[in-house]
Amino acid sequence: MTRPDEEVLEPCDDGDDGKLSDGVFLELAKLPEGAVITQVELARMFGKHPVSIRRAIERGELPEPVRLMGKPIWTVGFVLRFLESRLGQARNELDVFRKHRPASGM
């Protein structure tokens, strides 16, 4: 039994196939940058279970939340900026890789 102030973690078909919900970035972008989202809401947007969100944080794939009344929260703007930064880093790493890989087709 849960306390009235506890957030219930609803199971979802995570499947953990590595795919993201197609509309996650669009859904985040539709919200005001200052909107506060919870772990459960972020999980719903990503089409994942809240535990998968926690694991993504541990792997550095999502930003660390702050706690409000004991619950992890983010602002939409913070999550979007973090994801944009990660995408930029991946682009830079790919550019470096492409510059330094040996030429093929000898």
C-alpha positions as CSV (number, residue, x, y, z in Angstrom):
1,M,0.0,0.0,0.0
2,T,1.3,3.4,-0.9
3,R,1.2,6.6,1.2
4,P,-0.9,9.4,-0.2
5,D,2.3,11.4,-1.0
6,E,4.1,8.5,-2.7
7,E,4.3,8.5,-6.5
8,V,3.2,5.2,-7.9
9,L,5.5,3.8,-10.6
10,E,3.3,2.4,-13.2
11,P,4.7,-0.4,-15.3
12,C,5.0,0.1,-19.0
13,D,6.1,-2.0,-21.9
14,D,9.7,-0.9,-21.8
15,G,11.0,-3.8,-23.8
16,D,14.4,-2.0,-23.6
17,D,14.9,-2.3,-27.3
18,G,16.9,0.9,-27.3
19,K,14.4,2.8,-29.3
20,L,13.1,6.2,-28.1
21,S,9.6,7.3,-28.5
22,D,9.5,9.3,-31.8
23,G,7.7,12.3,-30.2
24,V,9.8,12.7,-27.1
25,F,11.7,15.8,-28.3
26,L,8.6,17.2,-29.9
27,E,6.6,16.7,-26.7
28,L,9.4,18.3,-24.6
29,A,9.7,21.2,-27.0
30,K,5.9,21.9,-26.8
31,L,6.2,22.6,-23.1
32,P,7.5,25.9,-21.6
33,E,11.2,25.8,-20.7
34,G,10.4,26.4,-17.1
35,A,7.8,23.6,-16.8
36,V,8.7,21.1,-14.1
37,I,8.5,17.4,-15.0
38,T,8.8,14.4,-12.8
39,Q,10.6,11.1,-13.3
40,V,7.3,9.4,-14.1
41,E,6.4,12.1,-16.7
42,L,9.8,11.9,-18.3
43,A,9.5,8.1,-18.4
44,R,6.1,8.4,-20.1
45,M,7.6,10.9,-22.7
46,F,10.5,8.5,-23.5
47,G,8.2,5.5,-23.5
48,K,10.2,3.9,-20.8
49,H,9.7,2.7,-17.2
50,P,10.8,5.2,-14.5
51,V,13.5,2.7,-13.4
52,S,15.0,3.0,-16.9
53,I,15.1,6.8,-16.5
54,R,17.1,6.3,-13.2
55,R,19.5,4.0,-15.0
56,A,20.0,6.5,-17.8
57,I,20.9,9.1,-15.3
58,E,23.4,6.7,-13.7
59,R,25.0,6.1,-17.2
60,G,25.1,9.9,-17.8
61,E,22.6,9.7,-20.6
62,L,20.2,12.0,-18.8
63,P,21.0,14.9,-16.4
64,E,20.9,14.6,-12.7
65,P,17.6,15.8,-11.3
66,V,17.0,18.0,-8.2
67,R,14.6,16.8,-5.5
68,L,11.5,18.6,-4.6
69,M,9.6,17.2,-1.7
70,G,11.6,14.0,-2.1
71,K,10.8,13.5,-5.8
72,P,13.3,13.8,-8.7
73,I,12.3,16.7,-11.0
74,W,13.8,18.6,-13.9
75,T,12.8,21.6,-15.9
76,V,12.0,21.0,-19.6
77,G,14.7,23.5,-20.6
78,F,17.4,21.8,-18.5
79,V,16.6,18.4,-20.1
80,L,16.6,19.8,-23.7
81,R,19.9,21.7,-23.2
82,F,21.5,18.6,-21.8
83,L,20.3,16.5,-24.7
84,E,21.4,19.1,-27.2
85,S,24.8,19.2,-25.6
86,R,25.1,15.4,-25.8
87,L,24.2,15.4,-29.4
88,G,26.8,18.1,-30.1
89,Q,29.5,16.0,-28.3
90,A,28.5,13.0,-30.4
91,R,28.8,15.1,-33.6
92,N,32.2,16.3,-32.6
93,E,33.4,12.8,-31.8
94,L,32.2,11.6,-35.2
95,D,34.0,14.4,-37.0
96,V,37.3,13.5,-35.1
97,F,36.8,9.8,-36.0
98,R,36.2,10.6,-39.7
99,K,39.3,12.8,-39.8
100,H,41.6,10.2,-38.3
101,R,40.4,7.0,-39.8
102,P,42.5,5.4,-42.5
103,A,41.4,6.0,-46.1
104,S,39.8,2.9,-47.7
105,G,39.7,1.6,-51.2
106,M,43.4,0.9,-51.9
